[in-house]
């Protein structure tokens, strides 16, 4: 049995003697840090924990949805850098300390990701309807270990390389495409007006990364639109989300088979050309995982970055706007990362972490957001240095660090830059009334209503073929007037796509 919370205070004294100092200077920041961690000075030994028998509080509460920072602080004050919590009826360890999160993420020999290592699952103690179980049972790079991970990671890194290398023409072309798609969406929601209302989440931040993925993967146009819509159904977790996941995996697998016969200059074709080769089925799963990351994390990083500017005082806004967009996005990665908690790890042996002794096979959830709130990380000096050195964990670290992090940051910085170059924004609701999603892993807004005002008039950006002409968007909470009859569009290049019809419906309310 683990020690009760009253024993945590004395054990934290031992942790002070093992204070972990990390460098913030130099071009590599934490990337050049040794993975060695100062040993604990205490020789105390603790029996393996019986996590399932602990009286733990549920993590998924209204407080966690609206004020997750306060929940992390309360748990840290009660338990230290590792806390037992209830996650939808299942007991897990939540890792709160920056040092402890870093330790778990960096050492693959001690901390595994394959769900087969989860002791409760092996013992048949996880309910079959546990909401996160289906996602953990999909086999792809992000949930694999050791040689399987290394082989797949090498293939994915090689295939993504030209799209993330700023010296490669594929990266240049993709950057131009991101800018063009961002301008298309801005032109669309503005609809020729100097000002108006827009939901920046649904009408910009969600479609943009999926449009980029469409180009990156090499989807045929019509199939790409269907994938956009199923991605949203999957992310929203509605009644048809399970079927949407099946269709997404089927779509990416079919794409891999199609590209085998019809190669192009795209990620799918490059994955097919890796040596040793991946199967069509495995490529489909890897493309699915990349699609999920793009639809979830990139879209929320965009809206979180805009909110960071709009929610600040005038002086803070001016300072953020005056600096490089990359620094703004980096600040958001620290203060409001979209990926708040990572997928679970499982210790291969009984091990000490924080003030507890964890049993082999316990579920351990590293929290990026909590680690960024660790007093060790957020002291004034270290915080300011971390902004420059990019010492954050927003894309993970170690062997499972996000393979597409440069691509993700390219999309986010380009999108945020184009928004503020072309528009001024005001919040449509007080910041404390904005609706946040209830999610274990993602921190993002359900909707993001803002008022926009176009800056100096620019030449119109051509819209995608078949783009409908929408009615102006209403202000939040107001019923839109009946739209005037629109003139018939001049012979579109192809029928209106599902994506653009959906965006048009949002404009009409």
C-alpha positions as CSV (number, residue, x, y, z in Angstrom):
1,X,0.0,0.0,0.0
2,X,1.3,3.5,-0.8
3,X,1.9,6.0,1.9
4,X,-1.1,8.2,2.7
5,X,-1.1,11.9,1.7
6,X,0.1,12.9,5.2
7,X,3.4,11.3,4.5
8,X,4.0,13.3,1.4
9,X,5.4,16.3,3.2
10,X,8.4,14.5,4.7
11,X,9.1,12.8,1.4
12,X,9.1,16.0,-0.5
13,X,12.0,17.2,1.7
14,X,14.1,14.4,0.2
15,X,13.1,15.6,-3.3
16,X,14.5,19.0,-2.5
17,X,18.0,17.5,-2.0
18,X,17.7,16.0,-5.5
19,X,16.6,19.3,-7.1
20,X,17.0,19.0,-10.9
21,X,18.6,21.9,-12.7
22,X,18.2,22.1,-16.4
23,X,20.0,24.4,-18.9
24,X,18.1,26.9,-20.9
25,X,20.9,28.5,-22.9
26,X,22.3,27.5,-26.2
27,X,20.7,26.8,-29.6
28,X,19.4,23.3,-28.6
29,X,17.7,24.2,-25.3
30,X,16.7,21.0,-23.6
31,X,17.4,19.0,-26.7
32,X,21.0,18.8,-25.7
33,X,20.3,17.9,-22.1
34,X,21.7,14.6,-20.6
35,X,18.9,12.2,-19.8
36,X,20.5,11.4,-16.5
37,X,18.5,12.5,-13.5
38,X,20.0,13.3,-10.1
39,X,19.4,10.3,-7.8
40,X,17.1,10.6,-4.8
41,X,19.1,11.1,-1.6
42,X,16.6,9.1,0.5
43,X,17.2,5.4,1.0
44,X,13.6,4.8,2.1
45,X,11.9,1.9,0.3
46,X,8.2,1.8,-0.3
47,X,6.0,-1.3,-1.0
48,X,4.3,-1.4,-4.4
49,X,1.2,0.7,-4.5
50,X,-2.3,-0.8,-4.7
51,X,-3.6,1.9,-6.9
52,X,-7.1,0.4,-7.3
53,X,-7.6,0.5,-3.5
54,X,-6.8,4.2,-3.1
55,X,-9.5,6.7,-2.4
56,X,-8.9,9.0,-5.3
57,X,-10.9,12.0,-6.7
58,X,-12.2,12.1,-10.3
59,X,-10.1,14.1,-12.7
60,X,-12.9,14.9,-15.2
61,X,-14.9,17.5,-13.3
62,X,-16.3,20.9,-14.1
63,X,-13.3,22.5,-12.5
64,X,-10.9,20.6,-14.7
65,X,-12.9,21.7,-17.8
66,X,-12.9,25.4,-16.8
67,X,-9.8,25.8,-14.6
68,X,-7.4,22.9,-15.1
69,X,-4.5,24.8,-13.6
70,X,-6.2,25.0,-10.3
71,X,-6.9,21.2,-10.3
72,X,-3.2,20.5,-11.1
73,X,-2.1,22.9,-8.3
74,X,-4.5,21.3,-5.8
75,X,-3.3,17.8,-6.6
76,X,0.3,18.9,-6.5
77,X,-0.2,20.4,-3.1
78,X,-1.8,17.2,-1.7
79,X,0.3,14.5,-3.3
80,X,3.4,16.1,-4.7
81,X,4.6,15.6,-8.3
82,X,2.6,12.4,-8.9
83,X,-1.1,12.0,-7.9
84,X,-3.6,9.1,-8.0
85,X,-6.8,10.1,-9.8
86,X,-9.9,8.5,-11.2
87,X,-10.2,8.6,-15.0
88,X,-13.7,7.7,-16.0
89,X,-13.9,5.0,-13.3
90,X,-10.4,3.7,-13.7
91,X,-7.5,4.6,-11.3
92,X,-4.4,6.0,-12.9
93,X,-1.3,8.0,-11.9
94,X,-1.2,11.6,-13.1
95,X,2.4,12.9,-13.4
96,X,2.4,16.6,-12.5
97,X,6.1,17.5,-12.0
98,X,8.3,18.7,-14.8
99,X,11.2,16.6,-13.8
100,X,9.0,13.5,-13.4
101,X,7.3,14.0,-16.7
102,X,10.7,14.4,-18.4
103,X,11.9,11.2,-16.8
104,X,8.9,9.2,-17.9
105,X,9.0,10.5,-21.5
106,X,12.7,10.0,-22.0
107,X,13.3,6.4,-20.8
108,X,11.6,3.9,-23.1
109,X,13.4,1.0,-21.3
110,X,11.4,1.6,-18.1
111,X,8.2,3.1,-19.5
112,X,6.2,1.4,-22.2
113,X,3.3,2.7,-24.4
114,X,1.8,-0.5,-25.7
115,X,-1.5,-1.1,-23.9
116,X,-0.7,-4.8,-23.5
117,X,1.5,-3.7,-20.6
118,X,-1.5,-2.3,-18.7
119,X,-2.0,-4.6,-15.7
120,X,-5.7,-3.8,-15.2
121,X,-6.4,-4.6,-18.8
122,X,-4.5,-7.9,-18.6
123,X,-6.5,-8.8,-15.5
124,X,-9.8,-8.0,-17.1
125,X,-10.6,-5.1,-14.8
126,X,-11.1,-2.4,-17.4
127,X,-14.7,-1.9,-18.4
128,X,-15.3,-2.8,-22.1
129,X,-17.1,0.6,-22.5
130,X,-14.3,2.7,-21.0
131,X,-14.3,5.7,-23.3
132,X,-10.6,5.8,-24.1
133,X,-10.1,2.0,-24.7
134,X,-10.9,2.0,-28.5
135,X,-8.2,4.7,-29.1
136,X,-5.6,2.7,-27.1
137,X,-6.3,-0.5,-29.1
138,X,-5.4,1.0,-32.5
139,X,-1.9,-0.1,-33.4
140,X,0.3,2.7,-34.7
141,X,3.6,4.5,-34.1
142,X,2.4,6.6,-31.2
143,X,1.4,3.5,-29.2
144,X,4.3,1.1,-30.0
145,X,7.6,0.4,-28.3
146,X,11.2,-0.7,-28.9
147,X,12.1,-2.2,-32.3
148,X,8.6,-1.9,-33.7
149,X,8.6,1.8,-32.9
150,X,12.2,2.3,-34.2
151,X,11.4,0.7,-37.5
152,X,8.2,2.6,-38.0
153,X,9.6,5.9,-36.7
154,X,12.5,5.7,-39.1
155,X,10.1,5.3,-42.0
156,X,7.8,8.1,-40.9
157,X,10.7,10.5,-40.2
158,X,12.2,9.8,-43.7
159,X,8.8,10.3,-45.4
160,X,8.1,13.5,-43.5
161,X,11.6,14.9,-43.9
162,X,11.3,16.9,-47.1
163,X,8.0,18.5,-45.9
164,X,9.6,19.8,-42.7
165,X,13.1,20.7,-44.1
166,X,13.0,24.4,-44.8
167,X,15.7,23.8,-47.5
168,X,13.6,21.4,-49.5
169,X,11.2,22.4,-52.3
170,X,8.4,20.2,-50.8
171,X,8.5,22.4,-47.7
172,X,8.4,25.6,-49.7
173,X,5.4,24.4,-51.7
174,X,3.6,23.3,-48.6
175,X,4.2,26.6,-46.9
176,X,2.8,28.4,-49.9
177,X,-0.2,26.1,-49.8
178,X,-0.8,26.8,-46.1
179,X,-0.8,30.5,-46.7
180,X,-3.1,30.2,-49.7
181,X,-5.6,28.0,-47.8
182,X,-5.5,30.5,-44.8
183,X,-6.2,33.4,-47.2
184,X,-9.0,31.4,-48.8
185,X,-10.7,30.9,-45.4
186,X,-10.3,34.5,-44.4
187,X,-11.7,35.7,-47.7
188,X,-14.6,33.3,-47.2
189,X,-15.6,34.3,-43.7
190,X,-15.2,38.0,-44.5
191,X,-17.4,37.6,-47.6
192,X,-16.5,41.0,-49.0
193,X,-17.3,42.8,-45.7
194,X,-15.1,45.2,-43.8
195,X,-16.2,43.7,-40.5
196,X,-18.5,41.0,-39.0
197,X,-18.6,38.0,-36.8
198,X,-16.9,34.6,-37.2
199,X,-16.4,31.4,-35.2
200,X,-12.6,31.2,-35.7
201,X,-12.7,27.5,-34.6
202,X,-15.3,26.1,-36.9
203,X,-14.7,28.5,-39.8
204,X,-10.9,28.7,-39.8
205,X,-8.8,26.7,-37.3
206,X,-10.6,23.3,-37.9
207,X,-10.7,23.3,-41.7
208,X,-7.2,24.7,-42.3
209,X,-5.1,21.8,-41.0
210,X,-7.4,19.3,-42.7
211,X,-7.0,21.2,-46.0
212,X,-3.2,20.9,-45.5
213,X,-3.4,17.2,-44.7
214,X,-5.5,16.7,-47.8
215,X,-2.6,18.1,-49.9
216,X,0.1,16.4,-47.8
217,X,-1.5,13.0,-48.1
218,X,-2.4,13.3,-51.8
219,X,-6.2,12.6,-51.3
220,X,-8.3,12.8,-54.5
221,X,-10.4,15.9,-54.1
222,X,-13.8,14.3,-53.5
223,X,-12.5,11.7,-51.0
224,X,-10.6,14.4,-49.2
225,X,-13.9,16.3,-48.4
226,X,-15.4,13.2,-47.0
227,X,-12.4,12.7,-44.7
228,X,-12.7,16.3,-43.5
229,X,-16.3,15.7,-42.3
230,X,-15.5,12.3,-40.7
231,X,-12.5,13.9,-38.8
232,X,-14.9,16.3,-37.2
233,X,-17.4,13.6,-36.3
234,X,-14.6,11.6,-34.7
235,X,-13.2,14.6,-32.8
236,X,-16.6,15.7,-31.5
237,X,-17.3,12.2,-30.1
238,X,-20.9,12.1,-31.2
239,X,-23.0,9.0,-31.6
240,X,-21.5,8.2,-35.0
241,X,-17.9,8.8,-33.9
242,X,-17.1,5.1,-33.7
243,X,-18.3,4.6,-37.3
244,X,-16.4,7.7,-38.3
245,X,-13.1,6.2,-36.9
246,X,-13.7,3.1,-39.0
247,X,-14.3,5.1,-42.1
248,X,-11.2,7.2,-41.5
249,X,-8.9,4.1,-41.1
250,X,-10.6,2.6,-44.2
251,X,-10.1,5.9,-46.1
252,X,-6.4,6.2,-45.3
253,X,-5.8,2.5,-46.0
254,X,-7.6,2.9,-49.4
255,X,-5.5,5.9,-50.1
256,X,-2.3,3.9,-49.5
257,X,-3.5,1.3,-51.9
258,X,-4.5,3.9,-54.5
259,X,-1.1,5.7,-54.2
260,X,0.7,2.4,-54.7
261,X,-0.8,2.4,-58.3
262,X,-0.9,6.2,-58.7
263,X,2.2,7.7,-57.0
264,X,2.8,11.4,-56.5
265,X,4.9,13.9,-54.6
266,X,3.2,13.3,-51.3
267,X,3.6,11.7,-47.9
268,X,1.7,8.6,-48.7
269,X,3.8,7.8,-51.7
270,X,7.0,8.4,-49.7
271,X,5.8,6.0,-47.0
272,X,5.2,3.4,-49.7
273,X,8.8,3.8,-50.8
274,X,10.5,3.2,-47.5
275,X,12.9,0.4,-47.0
276,X,12.1,-2.0,-45.4
277,X,8.6,-1.4,-46.7
278,X,5.5,-0.9,-44.6
279,X,2.3,-2.7,-45.4
280,X,-0.6,-0.8,-46.9
281,X,-2.5,-1.5,-43.7
282,X,0.3,-0.1,-41.5
283,X,0.6,3.1,-43.7
284,X,-3.2,3.5,-43.3
285,X,-2.9,3.5,-39.5
286,X,0.1,5.9,-39.5
287,X,-1.8,8.3,-41.8
288,X,-4.8,8.0,-39.4
289,X,-2.7,9.0,-36.4
290,X,-1.2,12.0,-38.2
291,X,-4.8,13.0,-39.2
292,X,-6.0,12.9,-35.6
293,X,-3.0,15.0,-34.5
294,X,-3.7,17.6,-37.2
295,X,-7.4,17.8,-36.6
296,X,-7.1,18.1,-32.8
297,X,-3.8,19.7,-31.8
298,X,-3.0,22.0,-34.6
299,X,-6.5,23.5,-34.7
300,X,-6.5,24.2,-31.0
301,X,-3.0,25.6,-31.1
302,X,-4.3,28.2,-33.6
303,X,-7.2,29.3,-31.5
304,X,-5.3,29.2,-28.3
305,X,-2.7,31.5,-29.9
306,X,-5.3,34.0,-31.0
307,X,-6.9,33.9,-27.5
308,X,-3.6,34.5,-25.9
309,X,-3.4,37.9,-27.7
310,X,-7.0,38.9,-27.3
311,X,-7.3,38.0,-23.6
312,X,-4.3,40.1,-22.6
313,X,-4.2,43.7,-21.5
314,X,-3.5,46.3,-24.1
315,X,0.2,46.4,-23.3
316,X,0.5,42.6,-23.4
317,X,-1.3,42.5,-26.7
318,X,1.0,45.1,-28.2
319,X,4.1,43.2,-27.0
320,X,2.8,39.9,-28.4
321,X,1.8,41.5,-31.7
322,X,5.2,43.3,-32.1
323,X,7.2,40.1,-31.7
324,X,7.7,37.2,-34.1
325,X,4.7,34.9,-34.6
326,X,7.0,32.0,-33.7
327,X,7.6,33.5,-30.2
328,X,3.8,34.0,-29.7
329,X,3.1,30.4,-30.6
330,X,6.0,29.2,-28.4
331,X,4.6,31.1,-25.5
332,X,1.2,29.4,-26.1
333,X,2.9,26.0,-26.1
334,X,4.1,26.8,-22.6
335,X,1.1,28.6,-21.1
336,X,-1.8,26.9,-22.9
337,X,-0.7,23.7,-24.7
338,X,-3.4,22.1,-26.8
339,X,-2.1,18.6,-25.8
340,X,-2.5,18.8,-22.1
341,X,-2.1,15.1,-21.1
342,X,-0.2,12.5,-23.1
343,X,-1.2,9.0,-23.8
344,X,-0.4,6.6,-21.0
345,X,2.9,4.8,-20.1
346,X,3.3,1.7,-18.1
347,X,6.3,0.9,-15.9
348,X,7.8,-2.5,-16.6
349,X,8.9,-3.0,-13.0
350,X,7.9,-1.5,-9.6
351,X,9.5,1.9,-9.5
352,X,9.7,5.1,-7.4
353,X,8.2,8.2,-8.9
354,X,7.4,11.3,-6.9
355,X,6.3,10.3,-3.4
356,X,4.9,6.9,-4.4
357,X,6.1,3.5,-5.4
358,X,4.3,2.5,-8.6
359,X,3.5,-1.1,-9.4
360,X,4.6,-2.7,-12.7
361,X,1.8,-2.2,-15.2
362,X,0.1,0.7,-13.6
363,X,-1.3,3.3,-16.0
364,X,0.7,6.5,-15.8
365,X,-0.5,9.7,-17.6
366,X,2.2,12.4,-18.1
367,X,0.7,15.9,-17.9
368,X,2.3,18.5,-20.1
369,X,0.1,21.3,-18.8
370,X,0.8,20.4,-15.2
371,X,4.5,20.1,-15.9
372,X,4.5,23.6,-17.4
373,X,2.8,24.8,-14.2
374,X,5.4,23.2,-11.9
375,X,7.1,25.9,-9.8
376,X,10.4,24.5,-10.9
377,X,9.6,25.5,-14.4
378,X,7.6,28.7,-13.9
379,X,9.9,30.8,-11.8
380,X,10.4,34.1,-13.5
381,X,14.0,33.6,-14.6
382,X,13.5,30.0,-15.8
383,X,10.3,30.9,-17.6
384,X,11.8,33.8,-19.5
385,X,14.7,31.7,-20.5
386,X,12.4,28.9,-21.6
387,X,10.6,31.2,-24.0
388,X,13.8,31.6,-25.9
389,X,15.1,28.1,-25.6
390,X,11.8,26.4,-26.3
391,X,12.2,24.2,-23.3
392,X,8.5,23.2,-23.4
393,X,7.1,19.7,-23.7
394,X,4.1,20.6,-25.9
395,X,5.1,18.1,-28.6
396,X,6.6,15.6,-26.1
397,X,10.2,14.6,-25.8
398,X,12.3,11.5,-26.0
399,X,11.7,8.6,-28.4
400,X,8.0,9.3,-28.8
401,X,8.3,13.0,-29.5
402,X,5.8,14.1,-32.1
403,X,7.4,13.3,-35.5
404,X,5.5,16.1,-37.3
405,X,6.2,18.9,-34.8
406,X,8.0,21.1,-37.3
407,X,5.1,20.7,-39.8
408,X,2.6,21.4,-37.0
409,X,4.4,24.6,-36.0
410,X,4.6,25.7,-39.7
411,X,0.8,25.4,-40.0
412,X,0.1,27.2,-36.7
413,X,2.6,30.1,-37.2
414,X,1.6,30.6,-40.8
415,X,-2.1,30.6,-39.9
416,X,-1.8,32.9,-36.9
417,X,0.4,35.3,-38.9
418,X,-2.1,35.5,-41.8
419,X,-5.0,36.1,-39.4
420,X,-3.3,39.1,-37.7
421,X,-1.9,40.5,-40.9
422,X,-5.3,40.7,-42.5
423,X,-7.6,41.3,-39.6
424,X,-8.1,42.9,-36.2
425,X,-10.1,40.9,-33.7
426,X,-12.2,41.4,-30.6
427,X,-13.6,38.6,-28.3
428,X,-17.2,37.9,-28.9
429,X,-17.7,36.8,-25.4
430,X,-15.9,37.5,-22.1
431,X,-12.9,35.2,-21.8
432,X,-14.3,33.5,-18.7
433,X,-17.5,32.6,-20.7
434,X,-15.8,30.9,-23.6
435,X,-16.9,27.2,-23.8
436,X,-14.0,24.8,-23.3
437,X,-14.1,21.2,-24.4
438,X,-14.3,18.5,-21.7
439,X,-11.4,16.2,-22.7
440,X,-8.7,14.3,-20.9
441,X,-6.1,14.9,-23.4
442,X,-6.9,18.1,-25.3
443,X,-7.4,21.7,-24.2
444,X,-9.4,23.7,-26.7
445,X,-12.5,25.7,-27.3
446,X,-15.7,24.3,-28.5
447,X,-16.4,27.5,-30.3
448,X,-14.5,30.8,-30.6
449,X,-16.8,33.7,-31.6
450,X,-14.9,36.9,-32.4
451,X,-15.6,40.2,-34.2
452,X,-13.3,40.8,-37.1
453,X,-12.4,44.0,-38.9
454,X,-10.4,43.7,-42.1
455,X,-7.3,45.8,-42.4
456,X,-6.2,47.6,-45.5
457,X,-8.1,46.2,-48.5
458,X,-6.2,43.5,-50.4
459,X,-6.7,41.9,-53.8
460,X,-9.3,39.2,-53.4
461,X,-7.9,35.7,-52.9
462,X,-9.4,33.3,-55.4
463,X,-11.6,30.7,-53.6
464,X,-11.6,27.0,-54.2
465,X,-13.8,25.7,-57.1
466,X,-17.5,25.4,-56.2
467,X,-17.3,27.7,-53.2
468,X,-20.8,29.0,-52.3
469,X,-21.6,32.6,-51.6
470,X,-22.8,32.7,-47.9
471,X,-24.9,35.2,-46.0
472,X,-23.1,37.4,-43.4
473,X,-22.5,35.8,-40.1
474,X,-24.7,37.0,-37.1
475,X,-23.3,38.3,-33.9
476,X,-23.2,35.7,-31.0
477,X,-26.7,35.1,-29.6
478,X,-28.6,36.9,-32.3
479,X,-30.9,35.4,-34.9
480,X,-29.7,36.1,-38.4
481,X,-32.0,37.9,-40.8
482,X,-33.4,36.0,-43.7
483,X,-30.8,36.0,-46.4
484,X,-31.5,37.9,-49.7
485,X,-31.8,35.7,-52.7
486,X,-28.4,35.1,-54.1
487,X,-27.5,35.3,-57.8
488,X,-26.9,32.0,-59.4
489,X,-23.2,31.2,-59.4
490,X,-21.4,31.2,-62.7
491,X,-20.9,27.6,-63.8
492,X,-18.7,26.1,-61.1
493,X,-15.7,24.0,-62.0
494,X,-17.2,21.1,-60.0
495,X,-20.2,20.7,-57.7
496,X,-20.1,22.4,-54.3
497,X,-18.0,20.2,-52.0
498,X,-19.1,18.9,-48.6
499,X,-16.5,21.0,-46.9
500,X,-17.6,24.3,-48.4
501,X,-21.3,23.5,-48.1
502,X,-20.6,22.9,-44.3
503,X,-18.7,26.2,-44.0
504,X,-21.5,28.0,-45.8
505,X,-24.1,26.6,-43.4
506,X,-22.1,28.0,-40.5
507,X,-22.2,31.5,-42.0
508,X,-25.9,31.3,-42.5
509,X,-26.4,30.1,-38.9
